[in-house]
Amino acid sequence: MNKASRKEFYRKSIINALPRILSELDRDPLSYTYGSFDREYWAWATKDFSNTDLQRAVYPLALLYLNSFEGNFCYMSTRIKDYVLAGVRYLELVQHSDGSFDHHYPNEKSFVAVAFPLYEVAQAYLELDAKGALTQQEKKLFVKVMSKAAGFLLKVDEGHGFISNHRLGAACALYSSYLIFKDDRYRQRAEFFVSTVKNRRSQSEGWLCEYGGADPGYQTLDTYYAANYYRLSGDKTFLDEVIIPSVKFLTYFLHPDGSIGGEYGSRNSPLFFPSGFELLSTRVVEAETIISFGAEALSNEHSPGLLSYDLRNFVPMLSSYIQAFFQCSAEDSGLVKEPPYKGSFERYWPGAGILVYSNQNFYVILGLSKGGVLKVFDKNRKKLLFSHSGYTAQEFSGAAISTQFLNWQYSLHRQGPGGCSFDTNFFEYVPKRVMTQFKFLLFRIFTFTLGRVRAVNYFVRKHLITGIFIHRKKAAPFTLRRSVNVFTDRVELCDDFSLCAMEKLQDVHAGDFFTTIYMASTKYYRHSENQNDVLGTLDLKQNLKEKNKIIYKITPQDTQVLFK
């Protein structure tokens, strides 16, 4: 998609999204919750706190207030400016004394619920102030909230997991605070968070760490913050050492249908944030490649579109679309480079645990570190032909197990051009992660008692919440051998269950799109989900009683499944 088409796509998406973001806002000036963007809290009363991460919606509204373009009814609207100010006042109302906010539960005092809103509130302030749109009293409101929040980030780090997009968001927030307050402590703290991302990135492969591995979908969000940090700081070393290798890595996971990421990533995410690539497109040729193909996928729902997201991701995605709209010039730069999937090659990233085969007809991605998640694309029709996200099973003991886990203990054997085999484990997982009344009651008692103590709160988050639902890894006594062979006319997948004691399993299921870990930013709808339903029709348990191999023969016409 060329730049003119992209710009029009962004414009239409933004205009279509405006009624939704305004409906999420409590716009009643007589209401106690005036300015809250959490409609579940202020309208439905189904929650006992407001998610202040949603308050970053003040930034897109501020940009819409300040800039005129076709269809933008927010331009210079006094009411829209009032809504921006109301959003900041509501942040002031719910801000804890230490400068923090709550995100997932009361008294959470969340690192990321400070980092993300502070960045976007600070950007709103800088834009409004540059246009002379704020009175002295209005400036004081922004300054009071921002200074307390920035002070919190000076003292607190995130310890429950290493999440690059959170740390880069904090760096953007602190560098923005430095530009506003001229306090060198903020710049130094921003550089500290950037240095942690640099130290944990894959220096040889380029990917940024998201919960212990590479996740191309989330890396588009990493790119959003990384590009903005470069925009703010002008750090050329960061551009050369971190951003450019990261974007080059991502080009290999730009699928033929234009989508990025999915179940083979560490976080199973299909997210696609566009504006980081638009910001970089005139400097990094691969960024223009990704966004020129990726924007088309957004427009045809091969990647989740703006309105496909729940509110938690809709708000930051709206900011990204608006920034992308303003950054995308109408003139093509001529920098578009063919994406890797156009060529023929084999490439293995041992650090990421991902293997890619590309020939004249197929683009095949094998997530070795995720138990062998397989994606097969038809390059000629730019279509996902086959997705296999692994197996789930249930033992007679009641334990739920799956092959789809982040696991580096696989044994890879290359078998000539286009072929490999490896063994991977089944792991226990928690299939039911929803709240019950009793669990919710216990959790609320915790949040209003021991949960008020920051050290206890963070311990529970690290060792119980993410420790159980994301990082817990208990191997089950079952192993699967998976073989893949890529030919010019077909792809063959062979799963050998002879290493499994099938008599100990109640049932076995295969899934094309599923996830075993707690990860809310996944399972967003993509049209590719409806292109075939091969796995949903398999009676695995009955067939595997008699035979121990499943062979999938994938061609552009169909997929055949054989039991041997």
N, C-alpha and C positions, 0 to 999 in steps of 0.2 A: 504494500500500500504506500503510495507516494505521500509526500508531506501535505499537500493540499487536501487529499482525501482523509488523511489522519486528522488534520485540524478540524475538518467538518464532522468527522466521527466523534471527536471529543466534544465539540460544541453541542451536537444533538444529544449526546449522552448526559452532559451536564444539565441541559435544559429539562430533559425528561426526569432527572433526579431531583430537581429543586423542590417540587411539591413534597417529596418524601422527607427530605431533611428538615423542611419547615414544619411538617406534621409531627416529627419527632420532638420538636422543641415546645416547651411550655411557653406560649406567647402571651399569656394572661398576666398583665402587670400587677394585678391585685392578688395573684396567687403566691403562696409561700415559696413554691418551687419555680417561680418565674426564672427562665434562663436554663433550666435543666433540659438536657437532650435525651434523658432516659425515660421514654414514654411508659415502659413497664413499671417504673417507679411512680411517676407523678400522675399518670392517667389511669392505669389499671390497678395500681396499688397491690401488685403481686410480689413486690420486693420491699425489703425494709431498709434499703440504702440506694443511693444513686451512683451509678458507675461513672466516675468523673473522667475516665479516659475518653468518654464520648464528647466531653466539652471542647475537645480540639476542633470540633465543627465550627468554632468561631473563625478559624483561619479561612476556610473556603468561603464563608459568608462575607468576611472582610474583603477578600479578593473580588468577589462578585459585586460588592458595594462600590468598590473603587474603579472598576473597569467596565467600559461599555462594549458590548458586542451584540450581534443579532439575537433576539429572543431573551436577553438578560433583563428581566423586570426588576432586578435588585439594584441596578445601577443608581447610585445617589439617592436611594430610598431612605428617608429618615427612619422609617420603621425597621429596616434591615440593620441600620447602624445601632438602633436601640437593642435589637436582638443580640448583636455582637457584645455590646456592653453588659447586657443581662447575663450572657453566658459567662463572662468574666466575674461578674458580681456573684453568681452562683458558686463559682470556684472559691471565691473568698469566703462564702458562707460555710462551705463544707470542708475547707482546708484545715487539717490538724495543726496543732500548735508548733509541731516540728517542721511544717511546710509540706507534709505528705498528703496524699489522697488515697481513696479506696477504689479498687478495681473489681475484684471478684467477690469480696465479702466485707462486712463492716470491720473497722479497725485493722484492715490489712496493711495499711501504710506501704503501699506498693511502690517499688522502684520504678517500674515501667509506667505506672499511672501518674508518676511525676514527670518522667523523661518525655513521654510523647506529648501530653498536653502543654508542658512548658515550651517545647520547641515550637509548636504551632501557635500558641498564644503569643510567644515572643515574635514570631514572624508576622502575625497579625498586627502587633504593636509597631514593628518596624515599617510595615507598609502604610499603615494609617498615619503614623507620625511623619513619614516622608512626604505625604500629600497634605500635611497640615490639617488632618481631619479630627484631631483630638484636642479637647480643652485641657487646661492644666489639671483640673479635677479628675478628668477621665484618665489622664496619664498616671496620676497618683494611684488610681485603682489598679491599673495594669502593673505598675511598679511594685506595689505592696504584695500582690499575689506572686509575681515572678521572682522577687528577691527571696521570699521565704522558700519557694520551691527549689530555686537554684542552691540555696543554703543546704537543703536536705541532700541534694546530689553531691555536695562537697564532702559529706560525712558518710554516706551510705553506698554500699555496693550490692550487686545482685549475686546471691550465692547458691540458689537452688539448681542452677544449670547454666551452662555457657551458651548464650543466645546472642549472636552477633548483631541482629537487627535491634535488640534492646540497647546494647552498648553503643552502637552507632547513633541511635536516636538520642541517647543521653549526651553524646558528644555534640550533636547538633544543637540540643537544648542549651548546653553550657557555653558553646561558642557564640550562640545568639545572645545569651546573657552577657558574655564578655563584650560584644559589640554595643550593647545597650548601656551597661554599667561601667565599662572600662576597668573592671576589676580583674587583675591578672590571674587571680586564683581560679576563675572560671575557665580561662583559656588553658591553664595547666591541667585542670581536672579533665577537660575535654580531650586533651592530648593523651592523658593517662588512659581513658577508655579506648581511644583509637589504638594506642600501643598494645592493649590487651587483645584487640581483634587481630592486629598484625601478628602478634606472637602465636595466636591459636589458629591462624589460617594455614592452609596447606601451601607451603612455599613452592613445592615442586609441581602442584596441580592447579593451584589458583583459587580453589573453593574456600568459602568462609564457613566457620563452624556453627552449626545449628543443632543444639542438643547432641553433640558428639559426632556429627557426620555432615555430609554434604546434602543439601536439599535445594535443588534448582528453583523450585517455586518460591520458597522463602528467600532465596538469594536475589530475587527481583525486588523484594523489600529491602534487603541489605543494600542493593544498588541504589534504591531511592534515597536512603540516608547517607550512603557513602558519597553519592554525587552531590548531595546538598552540603555535606561537610566540606567537600572540595570547593563548592561554590562559595561558601562562607569564608573558608580559611585560605584558599589558594595554595594548599599544600601539594606541591608538585611531586614530592617524593611519595606521598600517599597515593596519588593518581598512578604513578608509574609502578609502584611496588605492590599495591593492593587492588585498585580498581580495574586497571587494564587486564591483569591476569585473571581476575574474577569474571569479567565480561567475556574474555576469550573462552574460559571454561564453560560458561553458560551457552555459548553458541552450539556446542555439541548436543545440548538438550533442548534446543529449539526443534521441535518435531516437524515432520513434513506438513502437518495440518496447522502449524503455527503456534501450537500450545507449548507449554513448558512444564516440566516436572510431573509429579504424581507419586504413586505408591513406591517407586524405587528410591525416593529420597528419604532422608533420615526422619522427616516430619510428614511424609505422605502428601505434601501440599501442591495443589494446582494453581496457586496464586500467580497473578501477573500484574505487577505494579508498573505502569508505563513511563512515569515521568523521569525516573533516573536515567533511562536510556535516551529520552529526548534531551535532557540536560547535557549528556555526554556525546550526543550524536555528531557534533561538529568537530570533536577532538579524537574520538575513538571510533574507528570505522566499524568495528564489530558491534558497537552499540546501535548504530544506524541499521545494521543488518537485522539485529534482534527486533527492533521496534518496527521496522518496515514490514516484516513478516508477522510479528506478534500482534500488531494492531489489527491486522486482518482477522486473526484468530479471535480476538476480542469482539470484533464486529459480527462474526458469524457464530459466536458461542462455542467455539472449540476450546477456548479458555473461558472461565466464568466471566460473564459481563458484569458491569457495575451494579445492575439491579438484581443480580443473582445472589448477592451477599447479604448475610444477616447484618444487623446494625453495627456490630462491633468491627467488622471489616469494611462495611459500606462507608463509614465516616472517613477512615484514612484513605480508602480507595478514591473517594470523591476528591480529597485533597490532591491525590496523585493525578487524577484526570484533569483537574483545573490547572495544576502546574504544567502538565503536559501540553494543554491547550495553549497556554501563554508562551511556552518554550518552543513550540513547533512553528517554524516559519513556513510560509506558503511556498517558498522556493526550494526545490530539491538541490542538495549539495553535490550530487554525483558520487557520494561516498559509499553507495550501497555495494556490499560485497556478497557473493554467493555464500549461503550458510553451508556448514560442513556436510549436512545430509545430502547435498547435491553430488558429492563425490563418492568414490568407492575406497573403503579403508577398513581396517580393524584397529581399535584402540582400547587399551585397558588402563584405568586409573586405579591402581592398587590402594591408594590412600582413601579414595571415595568408595572403593569396592564396586565399581561399575564398569561394565564391558559393553562396547558398541561395535556392531557389525553394520557395514553399509555397502551394498552392491547396487547394480543398476536398477533393481526393482524393490528392494526392501531396506528399511532402516530399523534395526533391531537393538533395543536397549535391554540389558540384563543387569538387574540390581543384585549382584552377588551378596552384598552386605545386608540385603533385606530378604534373604532366604530364596533368592532367585526370581524375584518379580520380573516378569517379562512383558515387554511392549513391542508389538510388530506393526510397522507402518508400511502401507503401500505408497511408495514414493511417487508413482505416476499419477495416482488419483488423489494424493495428499490426504490419506484417510487412515485411521487406526483400524487395522484388520483384526487384531487379537490382543487381548489383555489377560494376563494371568497373574493375579496378585498373591497367589499361594494357596495353601490348604489350611483349613481349620478342622479340628477333630475334638471329640470328647472321650475321655477315658471312662471306664466303668467306675472309677473312684469318684467321678464327678468333675475332675479338673478339665478345663478348656485349654487346648494347646493349638499352636499354629507355627507354620514355617516363617511367617512374616514378622521378623524381628530384626533390629539392628544388631548384627552379629558378625564379628571379624574372624571367627574360627572356622571359616569354610576352607576346603581344600580344592583348589582349582587345578584342573589338568587341561592344557590346551591340546587340541586334537587336529592339528593341521589347519589350513585356511578355513575359516568359517565354522569351526567346531570347538566345543569344550564340554567338560563335565565337572561336576563338583558335588560334594556331600554337604548337607546342611542339616541342622538340628530343628526339632520342634521345641517350642518353649511354652511354658504356661503363661496365660494372660488372664486378665479380669474382664469377662465379657459384659458384665452389667455395671455401668458406671453412673447410673442415674441416682438421684437423691430419693430416699424414702422419707416418710414423715419422721421416723425415729432417728435416722442418721442426720437429717436436717436439724432436728431439735438438739441433738448432741453437739453438732457443729456450731450452732448459734450460742449455746451455753459456753462453748470454748471461746468464740470470738469476743464475747462480752466479759470473760474472766481472764484466764491465762493468756488468751490470744492478744490481750492488750500489751503484753510484754513483748517487745520487738524480737528479742532473742528466741523466745519460745515460739512465736509466730513463724519466724523464718525456719526454725528447726522442723516444725510440722510441715511447712511447705516443701522443704527440701527432702525430708526423709519419709514422709507419709504420702503427701499428695503426688509430687512428681516422682518420688522414690518408688511408689507402688505402681502408679498408672503409666509412667513413661520409662523409667530406668530399670525397673525390676526385671531381672532376667534369670529365670529358673529353668534350666534345661530339662526336658522330658526325655525318657529313655527310648526315643524314636528318632531315626535318621532317614532322610530322603536323599536319593541320588538323582540329580537332574542333569540331563544332557541336552545340548542345543546344537543344531547343525543348520547353517544357513546356505542354501543353494540359490541358483539364479531363478528357479521357477517355484521354489517353496521353502518354507522354514519347518523344521521338524523339532519337536520337543518331546523328550522321553523322560518320564518320571518313574523311577524304579522304587517300589515300596518293599522290596525284599528285606530291607534292613529294619522294617517296622514289624513289631509283633501285633498284627492286625486283630488277633483275638482279644487284645486288651482294650480295643477301641469300640465304643458304642456306635459312632458314626463318623464319617469323613465327608468334608465338603470342599469344593474348589470355588474360588471367587474371582471375578474379573476386576471388581473395584471394591475394596474394603480396607479397613485399618484395624489393627489390634491395640494400638496404644491410644491413650487419651490425647487427642489433638483436635481442638475445635475448628481450626482453620483448614479443614479438609472436607471431603464429601460435598463440595459445591458442584452443582450440576454442570455437565458438559455434554454437548450433543453426541460425542463419541460413545457415551454410555449406552445409547440406544441402537448402535450399529450392528450388534450381534448379541446373542444370548446362548452361546455354546455351553458355557460352564454351568449355568443354572439348571440345565436339563439332565445332568449326569447323575446316575445312581452309583456313586463310587463304592459305598460300603458293600453292596450286593456283588458288584463285579470284582472287587478286590478280595473277596472271600476265595475266589477260584483262581484269579490271575493277579500277578503282582506288578505289572507294568501298564502304564497309560501312555499311549503315543498320540500326539497331536500333529496332524499334517495340515499346515496353514498355507493356502494359496490365495491369490487375489479373488478367486471365485467363491471359495468356501473353506471351512475347517472340518476335517474328518477326525474322529476320535476312535482309537482302537484299543482294546484291552488284550494283553498278551501275557 
